[in-house]
Amino acid sequence: MESDTPPEAGNQRRKPGSGPPRTFREHLFHSLPDYAGPYSVGIMEIEVPVREPRTFSRIKRNHMHALRMDTVLFSIFYPCDASSYVPSSKGERPSKATWLPRPRALTSKGYAKFFNVPHLPVTAYIAATTMFTKLPAFRNAKLASNYADATPRSSSGTRSQYTLTESGGGKPRFPVVFFSHGLGGSRTCYSAICGELASNGLVVVAMEHRDGSGARSYVNIPPSGKLASDLEIDDLDPQRYYKVDYIFPRDNAQDTAPNNARGVDTELRHAQIEMRMSEIEEAYNVLELLNNGQGDLVYNNNLRKKGNAGSSSKGLEGVNWSDWESRLLLRNVTAMGHSFGGATTVEIVRQSDRFPYIGQGIMLDAWGQATPKTGEITHESLHKPLLVINSEAFMHWPENFKRLSDIANEAKDGGTLCWMMTIKGSTHLSQSDFAILYPNWLSLLTKTMVNPRRVIYLTVNSSLEFLNRVLPPEFTTRNAWVDEGILQTKVLVTDELPGEHRPGDRWTASRLRINNELWLRTTNWFRRRFKTSTVVTDVKGKPLIGLMNFAPGSEVWMHFGPTREEP
């Protein structure tokens, strides 16, 4: 269905904030594009001991509790001053974080174990493609002290000049987002979305959950040695860390599969959600310390520093902690997540008593089957605004779509605003960095049809439209967010979902069906050599051409939306 907004709205361009220069080596490997928002983006990595180490559930592996929380690890993407940064170890170039978490070779082995394939081919392929990929963000840069003021232009208008301007009421304060990754993910797997949000004036806390849902993560042991029960540490052992690999459900390893007769291992998944929520509580506590002027305490307790597992030699060196005092808006915080992170988001938004500072949620292609129903974990129901953004591949998974529809109805019955939409031609990994770094593989294996960068922009821009509506006005007054009118897309009036690209049962949720695929790929190869005015462009004017292209205003299907009587 088409949007009520004019077609040129999809082609709005802005002058982006400056990004760090790329080294020669970065040009040889797969790379991530610079962010499109008016702010430059900074990043820092924090791992600190939790206030109360503990275990979750009775689930054990190798006679030890499988779900244990000893420290909390996350990256913060934030608007920054590009003129202040920590130099790299090889000169005056800005230091940048690697996309693949350190130690990179061992992390590659974790992915091989996750995919159940030999580690040598996986490590070799990653080494040849993304082992040295860097995030286009300034490590430990100064938090932006000025607003970025501008008005986006349409393709028929004139380019406006973005500048960082002094705010009339002092330094800007930024809204906060917590991002929860999906199965096999990490704190950097969604850097494109997190960085884009940060470039638009949001502080995004990208969690790395140690609940056994990621491929591999390293936990540094605090100097105090204070840990949850049943883990014995030899004080003389120089290895002061342990690793957490993906936990496969016992006797039901494929509980994620749509056609799995045994269904989801709810005992494991619900326990993981409980641990994830506790990790977010710990991360929120760290933000409170930063906001209260206690950044030095965070620095002293940080375990991601030179010499520790998974750490950069830079650690948190060069951070001016006074910049963070009273700069974070720690109410009306947004919970956001992809896949299993979307399931986590639902439960966080539900539990208003536990998370009074959470104001709304954004679910990206959520794993509905793992999402607890009301009463399974809490008896609270949804009463806070919700945005649900699906991939087309997951839209064709009937049971999953029904569960998400039930969640949308739960929110609407709770008297709150809710949108539920699907991005045409997208698949499950389209909202992750994998789609940008490995677009050809996703096109061939999952039959992704839309340009991967366009999926990111649609996801981010619809999220910004949502936040512009639900956040308090004082949170958004000085923002220059693009409004493509995505949330104004007309709701589908038929109960029958579009089925042109619905796959057979064997490929449900994992891929789409492309009719006349060879012909389409051949004609698309020729079409790329000619410019077309109907294709959306990026901020540099480059067409975002996919295997199939949808005109601006008709790139999504809207399934749920507020009625005209609702605000």
N, C-alpha and C positions, 0 to 999 in steps of 0.2 A: 504494500500500500504506500501511497505517496505521502510526503509530509506537506503540511500547510505552508511551509516556508519556501521562498524562491530557490531555484536550483543553484544559483551562484553562492548560496550560503555555505555549501560544502567546500568551496574553494578559497575560503578566507585564509589570508596569509599574514604572518607577523614576522617582525624581525626578532629572531631568537636571541637569548642570552648567549654570551660567548662560551665556548667549550675549550677544554685543554687541547693543545696541538697534538697531532698524532706522530708517533715515531715511525721511522722507516719500517721497522719490524711489524708494526701494527698494520701497515698496508699490505703485508704479505699473507695475513690471516683473515678469517672472517671477523667482521667488525660490527659494532653497534652504532647506529646513527646518532648524531648530536640531538639534544632535546629541543623541542620546538617552542617552548614557552619563553616569556621575556626575561626570566631570571636564569643566571648561571646556576649550576647545581653542585653542591658539595656532598661529601659522603664521609662518614666515620663509622668504624666498627667497634662495638662494645660487647664485652663478655664480663659479667660480674657474678659473684656468688649470690644465690637467692637468700632471702631472709630466713627461710625455714626449709632446709633440704628434706625431701620426702618422696615416697613412692606412691604409685597410683595403681589400684586394682591388685588382684592376686595373681595376675598373669606373670609367668616366669619363663625364662629361657636359660638353659645351663644352670639350673638350680638357683638363679638369681632373679630379682625383680626386673622385669623388662622395661617398665616405665618408671624412670627415676628422674627427679629434677634436682640437680646440684648447683648448676649455674644457668644463666639465661644469656642467649646470644642473639644479637640483632645488628642490622646496619641502619643508619639514619640517612635518608636522602633529604636534602634541605636546600632552600634558596640561599645562595651564597654571594659573597663579594669576590669576583674572579681575580681581582688584583692581589688578593691575599691567599697564599697557598703554601703547602709544605713542599719544598723541592725534592725531586727524586734523588736517588743515591748516585746517579750518573750525570749530575750537572744541575742546571737551574730550571730544567723543565719541571712542570708540576708533577707531583706524585699521584698515581692513579691506582685504584684497586683492580685486581684481576677479576674477570667474570667468573672463572672457575675457582671455587674456594680452595685455599691452601690447606694442606699440601696437595698440589694439583695431581700428581701421579697417583697418590693413594686415593684421592677423591674419584679419579677415573676408575680405579678398581672397584670402588663402591658402586658406581653406575653399572659396571659389568655384572656385579653380583645382583643388583636390582633387576637387570634385564635377563639374568640367568644365561649369560654368554661368556666365553673366555675373555679374560681381562686384557691380554696382549693386543688383540685387534682393536678393542675399544680404546685402550690407552694410546696406541699408535695413531688411530684416526683423530682422536681429540688433540693429540700433539700436533698433527698436521693441519688442524683447522682452528681450534679455539683455545689451545693451551696458553697462548699469550694474548688473548683478547682482553682488552682493558675497558672499564666502564668510562664513558665520557663525562666524568665528574671530577672535581678537584678534591683531593683527600685533605681532610681536616681544615678546610678553608673557613674563613670568617663567615658567620651567619649574616645574611644581607641586612644592612642597617638602613636601607632606603627602599621605598616602594618602586615598583616598575609600573609606570603610568603610560598607557597607550590605548588606542582604539583599534581593534582589528579591522582590516579592510577586506572587501570582497574582491573577486577577480576583476571587476570592472571599475574599481576605485583606485585611489592613489595610496601608495605605501606610507604608513605612518612611522615615525621614528620613535623607537622605544628608548627611554632613558630611565635611569634609577634616580628618583627625585626624593628630596627631603620631605618627610611627612610632617604635617602641621602639628600633630600631637605627639611627637617623639618617634622613636624607632618603631617599625611595624611589628605587629604580633601575628603569628601564623597559626592557622588551624592545623589539627593533627589527624593523621590517618594511621591505623594499624593494619598492616597487610600480612595475611596468613597464606602460606604456600600450600600447594597440593601435594599428592603423593609423589615421591621422588624429587621433590623440589628443595630449594635452599633459599637463603636470604638474597641471593643475586639472580635467581632464575626469572624474576619478573622485574628486572631493573628497568626495562623500557617503560613499563607503566608507572613504576615508582618514581623514576627520574622525570617522566613527563609531568606527573602531578607536582613534583617538587619545583620544576621549572615554571609552574603556574602559581607558586606561592603557598604550597602546602608542605608541612613537615611529615614525611612518611617513614614510619618505623617498620622495616621489613624483617619479620621474625625468621629465625631459623629454629624450627621446632626440633627438639630432641626426643620426641615421642615415638621414634621408630617409623615415622612416615616419610622421612627424607632418605635419599640414597646412602649418605654417610655424613656424619658430623663428628667433630672432635671436641671433647669436653676437657678443659683444663682444670686441674684440681687446685682449689684455693690453698694459699699458704697455711691457713689454719688447719687444713685437713678435714674440716667439718663436711661430712657427706651424709646422704641418706643411708639407711641401714644396709647391711649385708655386702658391702663392697669393701674388701680389705686392701689397704694401701701400705706398701712397704716404704717407710720414710727414707730408707737408703737407696731405693730405686730411683735412678735419675729420670725415668719416664713418668712425669707427673701429669698424665692425661689418660683418658680412655676414649674409645670411639663408639659411636652409636650407629649401627647399620639398620637398613630397612627390616622391619619385623613382618614376616609373612604369617598370616593366620594359620594356626595349626590345623592340619587336615582340611584346609579350605584356602589354599594359596591364591586362588583366583576369585576371591570374594568380590572383586571389582567388576567382574565380567557380567554383562547384562543377562546372559542366558545361563548363569550359574544356578544349578538346581538348589544348592544349599543357601543361597542368598548371602547377605552381608554378615560378617562376624561382628555383630552389634556389641558384644562384650568388649572386644578389642577397640573398635572404632569409638564407642562412647567413652571409654577410658582415655583414649588419645585426645578426644575433644576436651575432656575435663583437664588434662594436663596442659593442653594448648591454652586454655583460658587462664590457667594459673601462670603460665609463662608470660602472657600478655599483662596480667596484673603486676608481675615483677618488672616488666619493661615500663609500665606506666609509672611505677614507683621511681624508676631511674629518671624519667622525664620530670617528675615532681622535684627531684633533687636538683636537676639542671635549672629548672624554673625558679627554684628557691635560692639560687646562688651557691649551691653546694657542688658545683662541678668538680672541684678539687677532690672531693670524696669519691666521685665516680672515677676520676683519673687514678687515684691511689688504689682503688679496688679492681681496676680493669685488668683482665687476664689476657687480653689480646695485645701482647707487647712482645718486643724482641726476645727471642729465645723460647717462647711458648708455642705449643702446637697450633698450627693453622694461622699463625700471626704474621703480619707484615713487620718489618723492622721499624716502621714508623710509629706503630701503635697509635696513641692519641697525642703524639708530640705536636706541638705548635698550636693546639686548640686554645683559643682565648675564652675561658669559661665565663668571664664576666659578660660576654656578648649574649649568653643564653639566659641570663637572669630576667625573669618576667617577660619573656618573649614568646612563650607558648600559650595558646588558648586551649586549656586542658578541660574544658567542658564542651559538650556537643562534639565529642570526638567521633570519627567515622571508623567503623569496623569494615574491613574489606578483605576478600579472599577468593582464591580460584580453586575450583574442584572441591577437594576435601576442606580447603580453606573457606570455601563458600558455605559448607555445612557447619564449620566452626563459627562463621559469621552469624548464621541464623540463631544459634544458641546464645551467643554473646548479646545480640540485640534483644532476645527474649528476656534475659535475666536482668531486668531493670534494677532490682534490689542489689544485686551483686555488682553491676556495672552502671551506676547512676551517671557516670561521665560519658557514656556512649550515647550519642544522639540519633544515629542512623546507621544503616548497613548497606553495603554494595556486594552482591554475589555475582561472581564471574563463572559461568558454566559450572554451577554447583553440582556436586555428586549428591543428588537428592535421596538416593537409596540409603546413604549413610547419615542423612540428616535426622536427628531425633525428632519424633513426634511430640507434641505437647503432652507432658506427663511422664515421658520416659526418663528425662533427667530433671526437668523442672515443671511445675504446674503453671508457670507464667506463660502468657501468650504474647504475640507480637502487638506492640502498640507504638512502634517507632517507624519512621519512614524507611522504605526499602526499595532498592533498585536491583533488578535481576536481569543480567545480560547473558544470554545463552549463545552457544555455537549452533550452527545448523545441524551438525552431526549429532549433538546431544538432544536437539529438538525432536529428532526422529527416533529417540529411545522412549517408547510410550510410557513405561513405568516411571522413568525419571522425570519426564515432562509433567506427568500427573502429580507427582510429589511436589514439584516446584509450583504448579498451579494451586495446589492445596495451601502451600506456604503463602502465595500471593493473596489468596482468599482469606487466609488467617489474618494477614496484615490489614486488608480492607475491612474485614469484620471488626477489627480492633479500632477502626475509625481513623486510620492513618493513611498517608499517601503511599502509593505503591505503583511501580511500573515494572513490566516484564516484557522483554523484547528479545529478538534473535537477530544476529548479524548474518546476512545471507552469504552463502558460500564458505563459511568458516568451519573449522574443526576444533577439537578439544584443545590442542596446543597452540591455537592461533593467538591466544592472549598471553603467551609466554615468550621469553627470549628465543626459545628454540625455533620458533617460526621465522624470526628475523635472521638468525644465524644459519639455519639450514632450510631455507625456503624450498629448494628443489626437492629435497627428500620428502618434505611434508606434502608438496604438490603431487609427487609420484605415489607415495605410500598411503596417504590419507585422503588424497583427491581434494585437497584444499584449493578453492577456486579464486578466492579474493586475495588481493595483495596484502601480505602480512602486516606491513606498516599501516595500511589503511585500517585494519582491524584494531591496531593499537590506538590510532587516533579516534576511531569511533567509540572505543571503550572509554578512553580518557575524556573526550569531549562530552559524551553523554553523562559521565560521572560528574563533570564540572557543572553541566546544566542542572543535574539533580541537586548537587550541593548548593548551587546558587538559589535554588527554591526552598531548601529545607534548613539551611544554616541561618542563624540570626543575621539581620542586615549588617550589623557592625563587623561581622566576620568577612563580608564579601564586598564592602563598599568600594575599596580601592583596587579590586582585582580587575584585570583586563582579559577575562576568559572568553574564548570563542564560543558563540552560540549558533550552532548549526540548525537548531530547531528539531533535533533528533527526538526529543521527548514529546514533540507535538505531532509525531507520526500517527496517523489514524489507526485505531484499533481494528484488527481483523474482525469482520462481522460474522464469518462462518466458523462453525465448530471444527471443520475439517482443515487440517494443517496442509500447507503446500507440500506436495509429494514428488515433485519432478526429480529431485536428487536423493530420494529416500533409498538407502542401500538394502540389500537382502539381509535376512535375519543373521547370517553369519558375520556380517560386518557392522551390525548395529552399534552405534556410538563411536566406532573407531574410524569410519571413513564415510565419504559420500559416493554417490553413483554419478558418473559423467557419461551422458549419452554421446555417441560419436566422438569418443575421446581423442583418437588420433587426429581426426580432422580438426577438432577444436584446438589442439596443441599446435598443429601446423599453421593454421590461420592466425593464431595468436602470435606465433613467432614473427610472421610478416607484419602483423599489426603493430608490434612494438617499434618498428622502424618509422612509423608515421605518427605525428602528434595528433591528438584528438581533443576537442574542446569539451567532450562529455566526461572525461576522466578527471577525477580529483587530483590535485597536485599537492606536493609537500611545501614547506615554507620557502624552499629554494626554487619552486616552480617546476620541479621534476614530476612528471605524471606517475601516479601510483597504479600502474597497470597490473592486473591480475590475469589469471586464466579466463575469468569472466569479469566483466566490469558492469557495475550498476550505477546508474545516474545519481547524482546528489539528490537527496530527498527520497530515494527509493532503495536504500541500502539495508534497511532493517524491516522486520515484521514486528509489529507491536501487538502483544497478546493481552496485556492488562494496562490500564491507565486510569487516572482519576476522571470522574465525570465532570462535566462543565460546571456542576454545582459545587464541586470541591475546590479548595483554594489551589 
